[in-house]
Amino acid sequence: MAGTPLLGLGTDLMGSITLMDLCFNPGAMVANLFSASPVATCGSFLFPNAGGVCFDATTNWILTPPQFGSQPFFVTTDAAGMYLFQLPTGTLTNLAGITFEALGVEYTAAGMIVQQSAINSVTL
């Protein structure tokens, strides 16, 4: 293991986003799952070991084709156990003011969870 896994999120507050998976195993399969619902408002949690993200319309969208299995939601880390994704300023302006909670989950080809990050959030 490369250390405690971390999902880092950032924005310039002008419609950009940066997503970084850090400290996962080299070559790991990682699912980056997002929710637009605060954890305190949902009745059930997805991956409760990490505090959970709510299973909502955002999460459901990620888990259905064509997003299911595609970047930046389903990625393979590099030799250092990292993955970086960025969208430039102006890309997500229609989501301004929305807060997303997210976590990165490392999993095996059989779908077993290896490890996961803590919850992180970003307001666009």
Backbone as CSV, one residue per row, in Angstrom:
resi,resn,N_x,N_y,N_z,CA_x,CA_y,CA_z,C_x,C_y,C_z
1,MET,0.829,-1.176,0.000,0.000,0.000,0.000,0.879,1.247,0.000
2,ALA,0.393,2.283,-0.639,1.166,3.503,-0.799,0.920,4.508,0.320
3,GLY,0.076,4.234,1.269,-0.287,5.174,2.326,-1.790,5.260,2.425
4,THR,-2.269,6.225,3.183,-3.709,6.416,3.310,-4.250,7.063,2.042
5,PRO,-5.212,6.424,1.364,-5.718,6.993,0.116,-6.437,8.317,0.333
6,LEU,-6.336,9.171,-0.678,-6.927,10.501,-0.609,-7.538,10.851,-1.950
7,LEU,-8.740,11.382,-1.919,-9.357,11.977,-3.100,-9.304,13.481,-2.882
8,GLY,-8.521,14.178,-3.682,-8.406,15.626,-3.582,-9.275,16.297,-4.627
9,LEU,-9.976,17.352,-4.224,-10.851,18.101,-5.121,-10.535,19.580,-5.018
10,GLY,-10.579,20.289,-6.141,-10.353,21.721,-6.119,-11.065,22.411,-7.259
11,THR,-11.248,23.714,-7.126,-11.886,24.526,-8.166,-11.372,25.963,-8.066
12,ASP,-11.488,26.713,-9.153,-11.164,28.140,-9.126,-12.420,28.980,-8.900
13,LEU,-13.560,28.328,-8.646,-14.873,28.956,-8.443,-15.383,29.663,-9.701
14,MET,-14.798,29.329,-10.839,-15.243,29.885,-12.121,-15.518,28.765,-13.119
15,GLY,-15.997,27.618,-12.607,-16.397,26.524,-13.478,-15.348,25.482,-13.788
16,SER,-14.241,25.459,-13.026,-13.220,24.432,-13.233,-13.308,23.388,-12.127
17,ILE,-12.662,22.252,-12.357,-12.514,21.264,-11.294,-11.212,20.497,-11.511
18,THR,-10.577,20.174,-10.399,-9.405,19.309,-10.387,-9.713,18.158,-9.450
19,LEU,-9.469,16.948,-9.913,-9.673,15.740,-9.124,-8.353,14.983,-9.103
20,MET,-7.909,14.608,-7.903,-6.672,13.833,-7.770,-6.907,12.650,-6.839
21,ASP,-6.533,11.469,-7.305,-6.477,10.295,-6.449,-5.016,10.129,-6.064
22,LEU,-4.747,10.069,-4.771,-3.369,9.957,-4.272,-3.254,8.787,-3.299
23,CYS,-2.089,8.189,-3.247,-1.745,7.151,-2.268,-2.577,5.883,-2.398
24,PHE,-3.071,5.595,-3.587,-3.677,4.298,-3.849,-2.561,3.360,-4.296
25,ASN,-2.827,2.090,-4.435,-1.827,1.151,-4.914,-1.508,1.435,-6.378
26,PRO,-0.253,1.185,-6.804,0.103,1.375,-8.215,-0.743,0.490,-9.125
27,GLY,-1.261,1.067,-10.198,-2.071,0.321,-11.144,-3.431,-0.094,-10.621
28,ALA,-3.895,0.557,-9.564,-5.169,0.191,-8.937,-6.360,0.689,-9.750
29,MET,-7.452,-0.066,-9.695,-8.718,0.384,-10.257,-9.435,1.164,-9.160
30,VAL,-9.820,2.412,-9.470,-10.453,3.290,-8.480,-11.746,3.849,-9.057
31,ALA,-12.794,3.793,-8.257,-14.063,4.426,-8.609,-14.164,5.721,-7.818
32,ASN,-14.341,6.834,-8.508,-14.541,8.135,-7.866,-16.037,8.414,-7.883
33,LEU,-16.658,8.331,-6.710,-18.112,8.445,-6.603,-18.500,9.775,-5.983
34,PHE,-19.490,10.417,-6.562,-19.933,11.744,-6.142,-21.403,11.724,-5.754
35,SER,-21.766,12.647,-4.859,-23.147,12.862,-4.461,-23.358,14.360,-4.292
36,ALA,-24.517,14.850,-4.693,-24.855,16.259,-4.490,-25.756,16.425,-3.273
37,SER,-25.978,15.349,-2.535,-26.820,15.388,-1.338,-25.953,15.308,-0.089
38,PRO,-26.155,16.214,0.862,-25.387,16.119,2.117,-25.661,14.790,2.814
39,VAL,-24.621,14.179,3.365,-24.748,12.878,4.016,-25.831,12.898,5.088
40,ALA,-25.957,13.982,5.818,-26.939,14.064,6.904,-28.377,13.983,6.411
41,THR,-28.603,14.197,5.112,-29.979,14.226,4.594,-30.432,12.912,3.974
42,CYS,-29.545,11.939,3.861,-29.951,10.714,3.172,-30.215,9.583,4.150
43,GLY,-31.107,8.704,3.751,-31.502,7.608,4.623,-30.553,6.437,4.597
44,SER,-29.816,6.252,3.514,-28.863,5.151,3.451,-27.558,5.673,2.874
45,PHE,-26.472,4.995,3.208,-25.156,5.428,2.766,-24.561,4.413,1.807
46,LEU,-23.794,4.903,0.876,-23.018,4.064,-0.009,-21.626,3.973,0.603
47,PHE,-21.109,2.794,0.799,-19.806,2.583,1.428,-19.738,3.224,2.810
48,PRO,-20.534,2.729,3.757,-20.611,3.355,5.085,-19.319,3.310,5.895
49,ASN,-18.352,2.478,5.535,-17.100,2.435,6.297,-16.342,3.754,6.267
50,ALA,-16.583,4.561,5.233,-15.887,5.844,5.130,-16.796,7.004,5.498
51,GLY,-17.927,6.724,6.122,-18.861,7.790,6.423,-19.926,7.886,5.358
52,GLY,-19.609,7.412,4.171,-20.581,7.260,3.097,-20.886,8.502,2.301
53,VAL,-21.255,8.283,1.061,-21.860,9.318,0.240,-23.284,8.858,-0.014
54,CYS,-24.191,9.796,-0.130,-25.588,9.447,-0.398,-25.716,8.884,-1.799
55,PHE,-26.545,7.880,-1.943,-26.874,7.386,-3.264,-28.007,8.271,-3.777
56,ASP,-27.686,9.160,-4.700,-28.682,10.087,-5.239,-28.621,10.083,-6.766
57,ALA,-29.250,11.044,-7.401,-29.271,11.101,-8.866,-27.866,11.226,-9.443
58,THR,-26.970,11.951,-8.767,-25.591,12.102,-9.240,-24.873,10.764,-9.210
59,THR,-24.981,10.062,-8.084,-24.327,8.759,-7.948,-24.900,7.776,-8.959
60,ASN,-26.205,7.771,-9.110,-26.853,6.879,-10.066,-26.377,7.162,-11.487
61,TRP,-26.217,8.437,-11.839,-25.727,8.826,-13.164,-24.332,8.250,-13.406
62,ILE,-23.460,8.314,-12.393,-22.097,7.793,-12.511,-22.107,6.275,-12.711
63,LEU,-23.053,5.595,-12.076,-23.088,4.133,-12.106,-23.884,3.557,-13.282
64,THR,-24.249,4.409,-14.261,-24.950,3.931,-15.449,-24.154,4.308,-16.701
65,PRO,-24.295,3.537,-17.780,-23.599,3.871,-19.026,-24.073,5.213,-19.563
66,PRO,-23.252,5.992,-20.246,-21.880,5.671,-20.625,-20.842,6.050,-19.573
67,GLN,-21.256,6.659,-18.457,-20.291,7.045,-17.428,-19.665,5.827,-16.747
68,PHE,-20.470,4.778,-16.532,-19.996,3.585,-15.837,-18.792,3.007,-16.572
69,GLY,-17.681,2.933,-15.878,-16.459,2.397,-16.466,-15.600,3.415,-17.181
70,SER,-16.019,4.683,-17.230,-15.245,5.683,-17.959,-14.650,6.741,-17.022
71,GLN,-13.611,7.415,-17.525,-12.932,8.443,-16.743,-13.789,9.694,-16.667
72,PRO,-13.716,10.468,-15.630,-12.846,10.369,-14.460,-13.456,9.570,-13.309
73,PHE,-14.548,8.875,-13.572,-15.233,8.175,-12.486,-14.648,6.796,-12.222
74,PHE,-14.157,6.121,-13.240,-13.536,4.809,-13.097,-12.177,4.874,-13.772
75,VAL,-11.127,4.792,-12.969,-9.775,5.053,-13.466,-8.808,3.972,-12.997
76,THR,-7.636,3.969,-13.610,-6.525,3.138,-13.161,-5.399,4.080,-12.775
77,THR,-4.871,3.904,-11.571,-3.796,4.784,-11.107,-2.486,4.458,-11.823
78,ASP,-1.568,5.406,-11.801,-0.262,5.221,-12.432,0.682,4.430,-11.508
79,ALA,1.946,4.348,-11.873,2.926,3.576,-11.104,3.157,4.139,-9.706
80,ALA,2.769,5.397,-9.481,2.902,6.015,-8.155,1.598,5.934,-7.362
81,GLY,0.563,5.291,-7.914,-0.727,5.193,-7.227,-1.547,6.464,-7.314
82,MET,-1.334,7.248,-8.399,-2.009,8.540,-8.550,-2.826,8.592,-9.839
83,TYR,-3.804,9.504,-9.854,-4.580,9.825,-11.048,-4.948,11.299,-10.956
84,LEU,-4.833,12.034,-12.062,-5.153,13.461,-12.106,-6.124,13.720,-13.243
85,PHE,-7.178,14.503,-12.941,-8.160,14.905,-13.946,-8.476,16.375,-13.726
86,GLN,-8.529,17.152,-14.816,-8.849,18.578,-14.713,-9.793,18.991,-15.833
87,LEU,-10.741,19.848,-15.482,-11.573,20.531,-16.466,-11.290,22.021,-16.314
88,PRO,-11.115,22.743,-17.414,-10.719,24.154,-17.333,-11.843,25.084,-16.894
89,THR,-11.457,26.309,-16.558,-12.388,27.378,-16.193,-13.495,27.476,-17.230
90,GLY,-14.732,27.631,-16.739,-15.882,27.804,-17.615,-16.581,26.519,-18.014
91,THR,-16.008,25.376,-17.693,-16.583,24.098,-18.119,-17.847,23.732,-17.348
92,LEU,-17.868,23.988,-16.047,-18.979,23.556,-15.196,-19.754,24.729,-14.594
93,THR,-19.869,25.813,-15.316,-20.555,26.994,-14.772,-22.028,26.729,-14.463
94,ASN,-22.655,25.781,-15.164,-24.062,25.456,-14.886,-24.233,24.749,-13.536
95,LEU,-23.133,24.336,-12.899,-23.191,23.687,-11.584,-22.717,24.614,-10.463
96,ALA,-22.559,25.910,-10.767,-22.061,26.873,-9.775,-22.928,26.856,-8.520
97,GLY,-22.274,26.825,-7.372,-22.957,26.856,-6.086,-23.345,25.492,-5.541
98,ILE,-23.210,24.445,-6.340,-23.558,23.098,-5.874,-22.346,22.473,-5.183
99,THR,-22.583,21.881,-4.019,-21.528,21.178,-3.290,-21.641,19.690,-3.571
100,PHE,-20.521,19.095,-3.941,-20.451,17.660,-4.177,-19.584,17.011,-3.115
101,GLU,-20.061,15.900,-2.572,-19.264,15.080,-1.672,-18.787,13.891,-2.488
102,ALA,-17.564,13.444,-2.226,-16.997,12.376,-3.041,-16.036,11.518,-2.240
103,LEU,-15.797,10.317,-2.762,-14.771,9.450,-2.211,-14.230,8.586,-3.326
104,GLY,-12.995,8.153,-3.155,-12.356,7.238,-4.094,-12.330,5.853,-3.473
105,VAL,-12.738,4.852,-4.252,-12.801,3.475,-3.766,-11.942,2.594,-4.666
106,GLU,-10.893,1.991,-4.096,-10.080,1.035,-4.840,-10.769,-0.325,-4.769
107,TYR,-10.851,-0.996,-5.917,-11.548,-2.276,-5.963,-10.802,-3.256,-6.857
108,THR,-11.116,-4.533,-6.698,-10.510,-5.585,-7.507,-11.373,-5.847,-8.737
109,ALA,-10.842,-6.637,-9.670,-11.600,-7.008,-10.864,-12.868,-7.780,-10.501
110,ALA,-12.873,-8.424,-9.338,-14.053,-9.151,-8.869,-15.045,-8.235,-8.151
111,GLY,-14.709,-6.947,-8.032,-15.611,-5.989,-7.394,-15.467,-5.881,-5.888
112,MET,-14.426,-6.476,-5.322,-14.198,-6.386,-3.877,-13.477,-5.079,-3.546
113,ILE,-13.906,-4.409,-2.485,-13.271,-3.164,-2.067,-11.953,-3.475,-1.369
114,VAL,-10.879,-2.818,-1.810,-9.552,-2.970,-1.223,-9.352,-1.916,-0.144
115,GLN,-9.620,-0.674,-0.498,-9.492,0.456,0.425,-10.234,1.636,-0.177
116,GLN,-10.449,2.660,0.632,-11.140,3.849,0.142,-10.663,5.081,0.889
117,SER,-10.843,6.206,0.228,-10.468,7.480,0.824,-11.544,7.920,1.804
118,ALA,-11.238,8.945,2.550,-12.265,9.622,3.344,-13.103,10.486,2.405
119,ILE,-14.217,10.960,2.902,-15.083,11.860,2.142,-14.396,13.215,1.977
120,ASN,-14.494,13.787,0.804,-14.016,15.139,0.550,-15.135,15.858,-0.176
121,SER,-15.124,17.182,-0.139,-16.183,17.925,-0.818,-15.615,19.139,-1.537
122,VAL,-16.383,19.599,-2.509,-16.020,20.789,-3.274,-17.317,21.510,-3.650
123,THR,-17.306,22.832,-3.557,-18.432,23.642,-4.010,-17.993,24.345,-5.286
124,LEU,-18.699,24.111,-6.349,-18.319,24.698,-7.642,-18.812,26.117,-7.766
